[in-house]
Each structure stands twice: as C-alpha cells, then as structure tokens.
Amino acid sequence: MSDSLSLQQYTSSAEVTPALHRDLSLCWIEVSNAGGAAGFPFLPIDESHTAPALRAITDTLSPTTSRLLTARLDDRLVGWLNVRRDPFALISHWGTLHHVQTLPTCQGRGIGTTLMNEARRVARDDMGLEQLHLAARGGAGLEEFYGRLGWKEIGRWPDALRLAPGDDRDEVLMLLKPL
C-alpha cells in the first residue's frame, strides 16, 4: 500500500461537496460495472442510478447514526463505505456496513483492509458501537476477505439474490464482535 493513502470521515451532508459526490458516484459505477457486489447487481449502471442512491446516503449523514468513510490514493477516490446505526434503543448498540467498495484497479493493495479497519475504529471509538453487521453477496469471495479481518459468518439466506435467471446467490450474514 502506498504512503499516500488517506482516509476521511464525513458526518454531515454539508461536508459532501459536489466534487466528492461525483467521485463517489464514479467509484460506485466503476466497481459495479466490473461486477462488484456494492448494491447494483443489474448492469450496466451510470449516474442516473448512483445519484439518487448517493443522495439518500449523504442526506442522512449524522455523527450518531450514519457516517461515510472514504479512501484516497494520490488524491483519487479509490474506495468508500457507509457505517449506519439504528437509533432504536433495543438495537442501537450495533451498526451495519453498507456499500463497501474499492476500485478494481486498486484491489490487492491493502486499501480495502485499511478502510475496513478504519470502519471498525470509527464504529467503536467515535460511534460507541459494540458490534458490526453486514450482508455480503455469496459467490464473490467476500466471505474470505471479511473472514481475514475477523468477521464471522452467522447465517445465510439461500438463493436470496437473483442476479440473472439461473444465477441465484446466497446472502451471507456476517458479524464483527467485539470491535
């Protein structure tokens, strides 16, 4: 991994500039169109797909319930994710990770690992969470990636995701505890 990797955390929609919004969108498009399991299984996608989804994420950023983490390499956005918690008291001690992604051209360089480790730190130290959950698309090698980072598979919804006729995948439920 390069020494020029920088991580940034955003806790308010006011912090998300139009340039950052565009960078997030372009990253999401590139990851998705390369087959990445980042929320858009029906390809190809473009900004007409990502723009409203990003607005839904950035409009709800809040220090207590939703944070955006980004990774930049040499000033280029190369990955990002969203950490969320439900404020309902019964479940407010845990959060979920959404849209975890690293540009395909940058994978294998430790960027995803660094981003995931920062998400763990932010969840624990900044948001006061005790555990994290995520759902991963089966058949994409994600269970192994997350497993190397301490995540445990806690269940599956068999054939829950239909990517195409004849291409049903499990949704893999994963837990990181303790943080």
GUMITOR-502392 format. One record per atom (N, C-alpha, C, O): residue in one letter; x, y, z. Coordinates in steps of 0.05 Angstrom, whole numbers, padded with zeros to 5 digits, always signed. Last residue first. Example, Ala and Ser with C-alpha at 12.3 -4.5 7.8 and 13.67 -1.06 7.14 Angstrom:
S+00257-00045+00142
S+00273-00021+00143
S+00258+00001+00157
S+00268+00023+00161
A+00264-00114+00156
A+00246-00090+00156
A+00264-00066+00156
A+00285-00066+00169
//
This chain:
L-00314-00104+00377
L-00299-00084+00360
L-00273-00077+00374
L-00258-00061+00363
P-00321-00175+00386
P-00323-00147+00394
P-00308-00129+00375
P-00292-00138+00359
K-00352-00177+00323
K-00356-00173+00352
K-00334-00187+00367
K-00330-00211+00362
L-00381-00175+00264
L-00355-00168+00276
L-00360-00160+00305
L-00372-00139+00310
L-00416-00219+00221
L-00415-00204+00247
L-00386-00199+00254
L-00369-00217+00252
M-00458-00230+00164
M-00432-00231+00178
M-00433-00212+00202
M-00447-00192+00202
L-00494-00268+00119
L-00496-00250+00141
L-00470-00253+00158
L-00463-00275+00166
V-00500-00273+00051
V-00484-00282+00073
V-00484-00261+00095
V-00476-00238+00091
E-00545-00295+00007
E-00538-00270+00021
E-00525-00280+00046
E-00538-00293+00063
D-00530-00336-00049
D-00537-00333-00021
D-00530-00304-00012
D-00512-00292-00023
R-00557-00326-00115
R-00535-00327-00096
R-00545-00325-00068
R-00567-00314-00063
D-00574-00350-00179
D-00583-00343-00152
D-00560-00346-00133
D-00545-00365-00135
D-00578-00353-00239
D-00556-00343-00223
D-00566-00332-00196
D-00566-00308-00192
G-00624-00365-00268
G-00604-00386-00264
G-00580-00378-00247
G-00562-00394-00243
P-00630-00299-00289
P-00642-00325-00290
P-00621-00347-00287
P-00602-00348-00303
A-00590-00260-00243
A-00599-00266-00270
A-00613-00293-00269
A-00610-00308-00250
L-00588-00252-00190
L-00573-00234-00207
L-00581-00236-00236
L-00581-00217-00251
R-00623-00257-00135
R-00625-00267-00163
R-00612-00246-00181
R-00624-00225-00187
L-00612-00276-00071
L-00605-00255-00091
L-00606-00267-00119
L-00591-00285-00125
A-00622-00320-00040
A-00638-00296-00035
A-00634-00274-00057
A-00651-00257-00060
D-00602-00372-00036
D-00613-00363-00061
D-00630-00337-00058
D-00649-00334-00073
P-00607-00372+00035
P-00601-00387+00010
P-00616-00375-00014
P-00640-00370-00012
W-00581-00331+00076
W-00607-00333+00063
W-00601-00346+00037
W-00593-00333+00018
R-00541-00350+00131
R-00544-00346+00102
R-00574-00346+00096
R-00589-00361+00108
G-00498-00332+00187
G-00522-00344+00174
G-00522-00337+00144
G-00505-00322+00134
I-00451-00313+00206
I-00471-00321+00226
I-00497-00332+00214
I-00515-00341+00228
E-00383-00311+00196
E-00408-00316+00183
E-00428-00326+00204
E-00422-00345+00219
K-00344-00260+00226
K-00354-00288+00227
K-00380-00290+00211
K-00397-00272+00214
W-00285-00221+00216
W-00314-00224+00214
W-00321-00254+00214
W-00306-00271+00204
G-00230-00215+00214
G-00242-00222+00240
G-00272-00225+00239
G-00284-00231+00260
L-00208-00209+00165
L-00209-00185+00182
L-00223-00190+00208
L-00228-00171+00223
R-00216-00257+00140
R-00188-00250+00146
R-00187-00225+00165
R-00167-00221+00179
G-00271-00251+00130
G-00261-00271+00150
G-00233-00265+00159
G-00226-00267+00182
Y-00273-00216+00087
Y-00282-00207+00113
Y-00272-00225+00135
Y-00265-00216+00157
F-00251-00252+00048
F-00239-00225+00053
F-00247-00216+00081
F-00230-00209+00097
E-00287-00295+00050
E-00258-00299+00056
E-00245-00272+00063
E-00230-00271+00082
E-00334-00271+00034
E-00333-00284+00060
E-00304-00288+00069
E-00297-00284+00092
L-00325-00255-00019
L-00325-00235+00002
L-00323-00247+00030
L-00312-00235+00048
G-00327-00286-00063
G-00303-00287-00048
G-00302-00267-00024
G-00282-00264-00011
A-00376-00289-00087
A-00358-00267-00097
A-00332-00266-00081
A-00316-00248-00086
G-00413-00323-00066
G-00401-00330-00092
G-00382-00309-00103
G-00374-00311-00126
G-00460-00278-00035
G-00445-00303-00037
G-00434-00307-00065
G-00444-00296-00084
R-00455-00213-00015
R-00464-00230-00037
R-00447-00255-00037
R-00423-00253-00040
A-00466-00197+00054
A-00448-00199+00031
A-00460-00218+00010
A-00474-00237+00017
A-00483-00153+00104
A-00493-00175+00087
A-00476-00174+00062
A-00473-00153+00049
L-00459-00140+00170
L-00460-00135+00142
L-00472-00159+00128
L-00472-00181+00138
H-00450-00109+00234
H-00463-00129+00217
H-00459-00121+00188
H-00456-00097+00182
L-00412-00098+00293
L-00420-00090+00266
L-00431-00114+00251
L-00423-00137+00256
Q-00415-00077+00362
Q-00412-00097+00341
Q-00422-00085+00314
Q-00436-00066+00313
E-00417-00032+00393
E-00405-00056+00404
E-00400-00078+00384
E-00384-00096+00388
L-00405+00039+00383
L-00418+00014+00377
L-00403-00010+00389
L-00379-00008+00394
G-00389+00092+00388
G-00395+00077+00412
G-00409+00051+00407
G-00424+00041+00424
M-00370+00124+00347
M-00399+00120+00348
M-00408+00104+00373
M-00432+00101+00378
D-00315+00126+00356
D-00329+00150+00350
D-00360+00147+00353
D-00373+00166+00361
D-00297+00073+00369
D-00288+00096+00384
D-00305+00121+00380
D-00309+00137+00399
R-00328+00036+00336
R-00322+00031+00365
R-00317+00058+00379
R-00329+00064+00399
A-00331+00059+00285
A-00355+00047+00298
A-00351+00045+00329
A-00369+00051+00344
V-00277+00072+00276
V-00298+00093+00277
V-00323+00083+00292
V-00334+00097+00309
R-00254+00021+00275
R-00245+00041+00295
R-00267+00062+00299
R-00274+00069+00321
R-00281-00002+00231
R-00282-00015+00258
R-00275+00005+00280
R-00289+00007+00300
A-00264+00032+00191
A-00293+00030+00198
A-00296+00018+00225
A-00314+00026+00241
E-00210+00020+00191
E-00218+00047+00200
E-00248+00047+00206
E-00256+00060+00226
N-00212-00032+00171
N-00201-00027+00198
N-00209+00000+00209
N-00215+00003+00232
M-00233-00020+00120
M-00249-00036+00139
M-00238-00033+00168
M-00254-00032+00186
L-00190+00009+00098
L-00216+00021+00101
L-00234+00006+00121
L-00247+00019+00137
T-00150-00031+00099
T-00146-00006+00114
T-00173+00008+00119
T-00179+00018+00141
T-00173-00068+00064
T-00167-00075+00091
T-00164-00051+00109
T-00175-00050+00131
G-00175-00038+00017
G-00200-00048+00029
G-00196-00055+00058
G-00213-00049+00075
I-00119-00030+00009
I-00137-00007+00013
I-00163-00016+00026
I-00172-00003+00045
G-00084-00070-00004
G-00089-00064+00024
G-00108-00042+00030
G-00113-00035+00053
R-00081-00083-00056
R-00061-00064-00046
R-00065-00057-00017
R-00051-00039-00007
G-00123-00110-00079
G-00098-00125-00074
G-00076-00108-00063
G-00053-00117-00061
Q-00150-00059-00122
Q-00152-00082-00104
Q-00126-00097-00102
Q-00110-00097-00120
C-00148-00020-00160
C-00133-00015-00135
C-00135-00038-00115
C-00123-00037-00094
T-00182-00032-00201
T-00154-00028-00208
T-00136-00024-00183
T-00111-00024-00185
P-00232-00033-00174
P-00219-00058-00183
P-00189-00054-00189
P-00174-00072-00184
L-00239+00008-00116
L-00237+00007-00145
L-00222-00019-00154
L-00202-00026-00141
T-00278-00019-00065
T-00251-00009-00073
T-00250-00012-00103
T-00259-00032-00114
Q-00332-00016-00018
Q-00321-00019-00045
Q-00293-00006-00047
Q-00286+00013-00034
V-00392-00026+00015
V-00363-00029+00018
V-00351-00033-00010
V-00359-00052-00024
H-00447-00016+00025
H-00434-00007+00000
H-00403-00006+00003
H-00390+00012-00007
H-00448-00014+00096
H-00462-00014+00070
H-00443-00005+00048
H-00427+00013+00053
L-00450-00042+00160
L-00434-00031+00139
L-00449-00034+00113
L-00462-00055+00108
T-00487-00026+00220
T-00483-00042+00195
T-00465-00027+00176
T-00464-00002+00176
G-00483-00033+00292
G-00486-00018+00267
G-00482-00037+00244
G-00475-00060+00247
W-00509-00035+00360
W-00495-00046+00336
W-00501-00030+00312
W-00521-00016+00310
H-00538-00010+00398
H-00511-00017+00405
H-00495-00030+00382
H-00471-00034+00384
S-00591-00003+00384
S-00572+00019+00379
S-00543+00013+00386
S-00526+00030+00382
I-00633-00037+00392
I-00612-00046+00374
I-00591-00024+00369
I-00574-00027+00351
L-00667-00012+00429
L-00663-00041+00430
L-00640-00051+00414
L-00627-00071+00421
A-00670+00042+00414
A-00655+00034+00437
A-00649+00004+00438
A-00627-00004+00448
F-00661+00063+00349
F-00679+00049+00366
F-00663+00036+00389
F-00645+00021+00384
P-00625+00084+00312
P-00626+00097+00338
P-00645+00083+00358
P-00645+00091+00381
D-00582+00042+00276
D-00610+00049+00280
D-00612+00061+00308
D-00601+00050+00327
R-00524+00062+00241
R-00536+00050+00265
R-00565+00059+00266
R-00572+00081+00257
R-00475+00053+00189
R-00501+00063+00200
R-00509+00048+00225
R-00501+00025+00230
V-00424+00071+00146
V-00430+00058+00172
V-00456+00070+00183
V-00458+00094+00185
N-00405+00061+00080
N-00423+00075+00097
N-00427+00058+00122
N-00433+00034+00121
L-00345+00070+00040
L-00365+00054+00053
L-00382+00072+00071
L-00375+00095+00076
W-00296+00070-00014
W-00313+00082+00007
W-00332+00062+00018
W-00337+00041+00007
G-00239+00083-00056
G-00257+00066-00041
G-00274+00082-00022
G-00266+00104-00014
V-00211+00121-00083
V-00207+00093-00092
V-00225+00074-00076
V-00225+00050-00082
L-00204+00185-00107
L-00221+00168-00090
L-00219+00139-00101
L-00225+00134-00124
R-00140+00212-00110
R-00161+00199-00125
R-00178+00182-00106
R-00166+00166-00091
D-00096+00231-00082
D-00118+00249-00086
D-00141+00238-00103
D-00159+00253-00110
D-00066+00183-00075
D-00056+00205-00092
D-00078+00223-00100
D-00080+00230-00124
L-00123+00154-00056
L-00096+00148-00063
L-00086+00168-00082
L-00097+00171-00104
R-00171+00154-00005
R-00160+00167-00029
R-00131+00159-00032
R-00116+00157-00012
A-00230+00130+00021
A-00202+00125+00018
A-00193+00138-00008
A-00205+00134-00029
T-00282+00149+00067
T-00271+00148+00041
T-00241+00142+00042
T-00228+00148+00062
L-00342+00138+00101
L-00313+00136+00102
L-00303+00133+00074
L-00313+00117+00058
L-00397+00167+00131
L-00385+00160+00105
L-00355+00160+00109
L-00344+00179+00119
R-00446+00150+00180
R-00420+00163+00172
R-00411+00151+00146
R-00415+00127+00139
S-00500+00157+00221
S-00491+00149+00195
S-00466+00165+00187
S-00465+00190+00188
T-00514+00170+00275
T-00527+00148+00262
T-00516+00140+00235
T-00522+00118+00226
T-00484+00211+00299
T-00493+00189+00316
T-00504+00166+00301
T-00504+00143+00311
P-00469+00248+00259
P-00448+00237+00277
P-00458+00213+00293
P-00442+00195+00300
S-00498+00234+00196
S-00502+00245+00223
S-00480+00233+00241
S-00474+00209+00239
L-00529+00233+00132
L-00505+00231+00149
L-00509+00246+00175
L-00521+00267+00176
T-00571+00234+00098
T-00577+00224+00125
T-00551+00222+00142
T-00552+00210+00164
D-00553+00251+00049
D-00572+00268+00063
D-00578+00259+00091
D-00588+00275+00107
T-00520+00209+00033
T-00508+00233+00043
T-00527+00252+00057
T-00519+00266+00075
I-00558+00168+00018
I-00538+00164+00038
I-00528+00190+00050
I-00527+00193+00075
A-00590+00194-00019
A-00603+00181+00004
A-00583+00175+00026
A-00590+00178+00049
R-00551+00208-00056
R-00565+00229-00042
R-00578+00217-00017
R-00578+00230+00004
L-00538+00156-00075
L-00518+00172-00060
L-00531+00194-00044
L-00524+00199-00021
A-00585+00144-00103
A-00576+00127-00081
A-00556+00142-00063
A-00557+00139-00039
P-00586+00184-00143
P-00606+00184-00122
P-00598+00167-00098
P-00605+00173-00075
A-00535+00170-00170
A-00540+00197-00158
A-00562+00196-00137
A-00558+00206-00115
T-00535+00118-00192
T-00520+00123-00167
T-00528+00150-00154
T-00527+00152-00130
H-00568+00120-00238
H-00572+00100-00217
H-00559+00109-00190
H-00572+00107-00169
S-00547+00160-00268
S-00576+00161-00263
S-00584+00141-00242
S-00604+00144-00228
E-00494+00146-00275
E-00500+00165-00254
E-00530+00167-00249
E-00538+00176-00227
D-00502+00075-00289
D-00490+00101-00294
D-00499+00120-00272
D-00511+00111-00252
I-00492+00005-00301
I-00504+00027-00287
I-00489+00053-00295
I-00467+00052-00306
P-00509-00052-00344
P-00491-00032-00333
P-00506-00010-00318
P-00530-00007-00322
L-00532-00093-00289
L-00513-00076-00303
L-00520-00072-00332
L-00536-00087-00343
F-00554-00104-00228
F-00564-00105-00256
F-00549-00084-00272
F-00554-00060-00268
P-00536-00097-00176
P-00530-00122-00190
P-00537-00123-00219
P-00528-00140-00234
F-00513-00053-00136
F-00526-00052-00162
F-00520-00077-00178
F-00500-00077-00192
G-00484-00062-00089
G-00511-00052-00087
G-00526-00050-00113
G-00550-00045-00113
A-00434-00083-00095
A-00436-00059-00080
A-00464-00046-00081
A-00467-00023-00076
A-00398-00127-00116
A-00423-00130-00101
A-00427-00106-00083
A-00425-00108-00059
G-00372-00116-00182
G-00370-00114-00153
G-00397-00115-00140
G-00417-00105-00151
G-00371-00116-00237
G-00382-00139-00224
G-00380-00139-00194
G-00387-00158-00181
A-00356-00069-00260
A-00336-00090-00261
A-00346-00116-00247
A-00331-00135-00245
N-00399-00038-00247
N-00397-00047-00275
N-00375-00068-00279
N-00375-00082-00299
S-00386-00027-00193
S-00410-00042-00200
S-00407-00054-00228
S-00412-00078-00232
V-00339+00004-00197
V-00339-00020-00181
V-00362-00038-00190
V-00359-00062-00195
E-00357+00047-00229
E-00335+00030-00238
E-00335+00004-00223
E-00331-00017-00235
I-00399+00068-00197
I-00404+00059-00224
I-00382+00040-00233
I-00388+00018-00244
W-00370+00083-00151
W-00392+00063-00149
W-00398+00052-00177
W-00403+00028-00179
C-00336+00122-00172
C-00325+00098-00160
C-00346+00076-00159
C-00340+00054-00167
L-00374+00160-00188
L-00357+00148-00208
L-00344+00122-00198
L-00341+00103-00212
S-00397+00174-00138
S-00413+00163-00159
S-00396+00148-00180
S-00402+00125-00187
L-00353+00197-00112
L-00367+00173-00100
L-00383+00159-00122
L-00382+00134-00124
D-00343+00240-00147
D-00323+00220-00143
D-00335+00194-00131
D-00328+00172-00140
R-00391+00269-00139
R-00385+00259-00165
R-00364+00236-00163
R-00366+00216-00176
H-00386+00283-00085
H-00410+00268-00094
H-00404+00255-00121
H-00410+00231-00125
L-00340+00314-00088
L-00339+00289-00073
L-00363+00271-00082
L-00359+00247-00087
A-00361+00358-00117
A-00338+00342-00128
A-00336+00315-00114
A-00331+00295-00127
P-00401+00378-00083
P-00409+00366-00109
P-00386+00349-00121
P-00391+00329-00134
T-00384+00355-00016
T-00384+00374-00038
T-00394+00361-00064
T-00394+00337-00066
V-00405+00342+00044
V-00404+00328+00018
V-00407+00348-00005
V-00429+00357-00011
E-00416+00370+00089
E-00388+00364+00083
E-00384+00351+00056
E-00362+00350+00045
A-00470+00371+00094
A-00457+00396+00087
A-00428+00392+00080
A-00416+00408+00066
S-00483+00321+00114
S-00487+00326+00085
S-00473+00351+00076
S-00466+00353+00053
S-00436+00295+00160
S-00457+00314+00154
S-00459+00318+00124
S-00439+00317+00110
T-00392+00265+00169
T-00414+00261+00187
T-00437+00280+00182
T-00457+00281+00197
Y-00338+00230+00140
Y-00358+00251+00136
Y-00382+00245+00154
Y-00392+00223+00154
Q-00269+00218+00141
Q-00295+00211+00152
Q-00314+00235+00148
Q-00305+00258+00153
Q-00216+00192+00102
Q-00232+00215+00111
Q-00259+00206+00120
Q-00271+00187+00108
L-00149+00171+00091
L-00177+00165+00098
L-00191+00190+00108
L-00178+00207+00121
S-00100+00163+00041
S-00112+00180+00062
S-00141+00172+00066
S-00155+00166+00047
L-00040+00140+00016
L-00067+00133+00022
L-00077+00150+00045
L-00064+00152+00066
S+00014+00147+00007
S-00004+00170+00001
S-00033+00163+00004
S-00050+00178-00005
D+00043+00102+00015
D+00042+00120+00037
D+00022+00143+00032
D+00015+00158+00051
S+00009+00045-00014
S+00024+00070-00017
S+00022+00087+00009
S+00001+00086+00022
M+00017-00024+00000
M+00000+00000+00000
M+00018+00025+00000
M+00039+00025+00013
//
